[in-house]
Amino acid sequence: MLRLMATVMMAMVLAMGTARIAAGDDLKPIHTQKTKDVVVTLESESGAWKPGKNTFVLEFTSPTEKKPVDAGKVSLNTSMTMSGMAPMIAGATLSPDKTPGRYLGTIEVPDTGTRQVTVTWDGPGGKGSTKFSVPVR
C-alpha cells in the first residue's frame, strides 16, 4: 500500500512539472543548435539537466524567420563514453505540444557528466539530425 501511494505521489509531481512546462513557464535554454534548415532549441525551467528525471521542451524554428517548423517524428537520444566501458545510452520520451514544432520531453539521466545528444526529425518541415553536448550537473 505504501509503495502504491509513493507511486501515485510521484506521478502527480511529474504531471505537475510537465503541465507547467506545457504552459510555457519561463523556460531557459540548455542548448541551441543551428543547422542549415532549422534551429533546434533544448530548454527547461532550470536551463540545465541534473541526474535523475528531467522534463524539457525541444523546439524547432526556421533559421531566418524564427517561426515554428513542424518537425514531424522526432527523437532525442544521449550517450556518454567512459574509458573501458560500453557507452551509457539514454533515450527521451517526446510528445508533440499544441504548438507545431514544439515537443515536451522527459529523460532519465543516471549521473553527472557531459552527454552527447543526438536529435533526429522527419516531417513536413524536412528531415535531418544534429549532435551537440549537454553537461549534466
C-alpha positions in Angstrom: 0.0 0.0 0.0 2.8 2.4 0.9 4.5 1.6 -2.5 1.3 2.4 -4.3 0.9 5.7 -2.5 4.5 6.7 -3.3 4.0 5.8 -7.0 0.8 7.9 -7.2 2.5 10.8 -5.5 5.5 10.7 -7.8 3.2 10.5 -10.9 1.3 13.6 -9.6 4.6 15.5 -9.1 5.8 14.7 -12.6 2.4 15.6 -14.1 2.5 19.0 -12.4 6.0 19.6 -13.8 5.0 18.7 -17.3 1.9 20.8 -17.1 4.0 23.8 -16.0 6.3 23.3 -19.0 3.4 22.9 -21.3 2.0 26.2 -20.1 5.2 27.8 -21.2 6.5 29.0 -17.8 9.8 30.9 -18.1 12.0 28.3 -19.9 15.7 28.8 -20.1 17.8 27.4 -23.0 20.0 24.4 -22.3 21.4 24.5 -25.8 20.6 26.0 -29.2 21.9 24.2 -32.3 21.6 25.8 -35.8 21.5 23.6 -38.9 21.0 24.8 -42.4 17.3 24.1 -42.3 16.2 24.6 -38.7 17.2 25.9 -35.3 16.8 23.2 -32.6 16.4 24.6 -29.0 16.5 22.4 -25.9 15.0 24.2 -22.9 13.9 23.6 -19.3 12.8 25.5 -16.3 16.3 25.5 -14.8 18.3 25.8 -18.0 20.2 22.5 -17.2 19.8 18.8 -16.8 20.6 17.1 -13.5 21.0 13.5 -12.5 17.6 11.8 -12.3 14.4 12.5 -14.2 14.3 15.7 -16.3 11.5 17.4 -18.1 12.3 19.6 -21.1 11.0 21.3 -24.3 12.5 20.7 -27.7 11.6 23.4 -30.3 12.2 23.6 -34.0 12.2 27.1 -35.7 13.2 28.4 -39.0 16.7 30.0 -39.0 15.7 33.2 -40.7 12.1 34.0 -39.6 12.2 32.3 -36.2 8.8 30.7 -37.0 7.9 27.2 -35.7 8.8 24.3 -38.0 6.7 21.1 -37.9 9.5 18.5 -37.5 7.1 15.5 -37.6 8.6 12.4 -36.0 11.3 13.5 -33.5 13.7 11.6 -31.3 16.3 12.6 -28.8 19.0 10.2 -27.5 22.0 10.7 -25.3 25.3 8.8 -24.9 28.3 9.1 -22.7 31.5 7.2 -23.3 33.7 6.1 -20.5 37.1 4.5 -20.8 36.9 0.7 -20.7 33.1 0.6 -20.6 30.3 0.4 -23.1 28.7 3.8 -23.8 25.9 4.8 -21.4 22.8 5.5 -23.6 19.5 7.1 -22.7 16.5 7.9 -24.9 14.0 10.6 -24.2 10.2 10.3 -24.4 8.8 13.0 -26.6 5.2 14.1 -27.3 4.1 16.9 -29.6 2.8 20.0 -27.9 -0.2 22.0 -29.2 2.2 24.4 -30.9 3.7 22.9 -34.1 7.5 22.4 -33.8 7.3 22.1 -30.0 7.8 18.8 -28.2 7.5 18.0 -24.5 10.0 15.5 -23.2 11.3 13.6 -20.3 14.6 11.8 -19.9 16.3 9.8 -17.1 20.0 10.7 -16.7 21.8 8.3 -14.3 24.6 10.6 -13.2 26.7 13.7 -13.8 29.0 14.2 -16.8 28.8 15.5 -20.4 26.3 13.8 -22.6 26.4 13.7 -26.4 22.9 14.5 -27.6 21.5 13.4 -31.0 18.3 14.9 -32.2 16.6 13.5 -35.4 13.5 14.6 -37.2 11.4 13.7 -40.2 8.3 15.6 -41.1 6.7 18.3 -43.2 9.5 20.8 -42.3 12.1 18.5 -43.6 14.4 15.6 -42.5 17.6 15.9 -40.6 19.7 15.3 -37.5 22.1 17.2 -35.3 24.5 16.5 -32.4 25.6 18.6 -29.5 26.9 18.2 -26.0 25.0 18.9 -22.8 26.6 18.9 -19.3 24.6 17.1 -16.5 25.3 18.7 -13.1 
